[in-house]
Every structure is written in C-alpha cells, then in structure tokens.
Amino acid sequence: MSIREFAGGVLLKAYFGGNATAKKEKEKYLRCINTLNEKATVLRFYSDDDSDLAAEAWYPRLYDKAAFGTFIDAMNANLRQMFDPANGMNEFIK
C-alpha cells in the first residue's frame, strides 16, 4: 500500500496482481470491477495497463479520530467485498 499527499489530503492506494485470466477475459474482469465500484463506499477500483487491480481512496488532511476510524472501517469493508467469492474477483487476482 502506498500513501501520498494529494489534493489537500492523502491518497491511499493498493495494487493486487492480475492473473492471466484477467488479461484473457478483460471484459468479464472489467464487469467485476464495475460491480465492486457500485458497492464500494470509499474505495474506487480500476485496472491498470498490466491488468493489475488498483484500489484507492482519498481522505482529507483534516484529522478527526472518530471520522478517520469510520473511514478505515469502510475501507476494510470494501476490501472484504473485493474478496467475497460472490463477486467473482478471486478468479482474476493472484
């Protein structure tokens, strides 16, 4: 995971390696990513040029313990959705 300053806040980004199926069945892979984005609250998912799955979230520079905790809880929930077998993403990531 990388964290960097961006647009008055911080951008958190993680990559998950795409496998050969992600490259071979690109349309199905992108549909799975779209489904993840429809369900996500704070993370946004996309495929890079190598078919790796990127997940990123932005948080404002203003820190409030309770608000940041809620943000992290939502981010973790979005990641759990990503690994839920019902979403089909496990077929495409290493």
N, C-alpha and C positions, 0 to 999 in steps of 0.2 A: 504494500500500500504506500502511496506517496501522498504527502500533504504539502501544499504550497499556497502562498498568498495569491489571491486572485480577486479582482473587482471589489475591494473593500471587505473581503472576508477570507476564508480558507476553502480551498478545493481539495477534497479527499478523493483519491482515485485508486482503484484496484483493477488489475488485469487477471483474467483467467484464460489459460491457453485453450484455443480452439483446436479441435482434433481434425482428422481427415474428413470425417462426416460433415463437419461444419463447412468445409470448403466444397465438398461434393454436393451437398444438399443445401446450398446457400439460401434458397427461397424459404424452405422449411425452417431453417435456422433463424432467418430474419423474422418470420412469423412468431417464433417462440420469444424472440427479443421484444417484439411489439406487445405480446401478451404480458410479459414481465413489466413493461412500461405502463401498461393500462392499470396494473395492480399496485405499482410502486407509489409510495408517498414522498420519499425524499431522494431516493436513488434514481438515476437515469442510466439506462443500459444501451450500449451500442457495440457494433462490431467494427474493429479496425481493419486496415488493409490486409492483415495476415489472418483474418477471421478469428482473432482473439476477442473475447468478450470483455468489454470495459464497463465498469460500474463507477459512477462518480456522483458526488453530492457536494453542494456548496453550503457553507454556513457563514453567517455574518460575523464580522470581527467583534461585535458586542457580545460579551460573555455573561451568561446568567446560568448558574448551576442547574436549576430545575429545567430550564428550556434546553440546555445542552444535553441533559440526561434524556429528555423526551426525544430529541433529535437522534441520539445514539440508539435508543430503543427502537425507533422507527427504521433506522438504517439496518440494524440487526434483523428486524422482521422482514425487510425487503430482501436481505441476503438469504434468509431461511426460505422465502418464497422461491428464490432462484434455484435452490437445491431440492425443492419439493418435486418428487418424481412425476406428479400430475402435470407439471408444466412442461416436461419433455426436454428441459435444458441439459440434463445429465447426459443425454445422447450426443451432445455437441462439445462438451468441455472435457479437458484432460483431468 
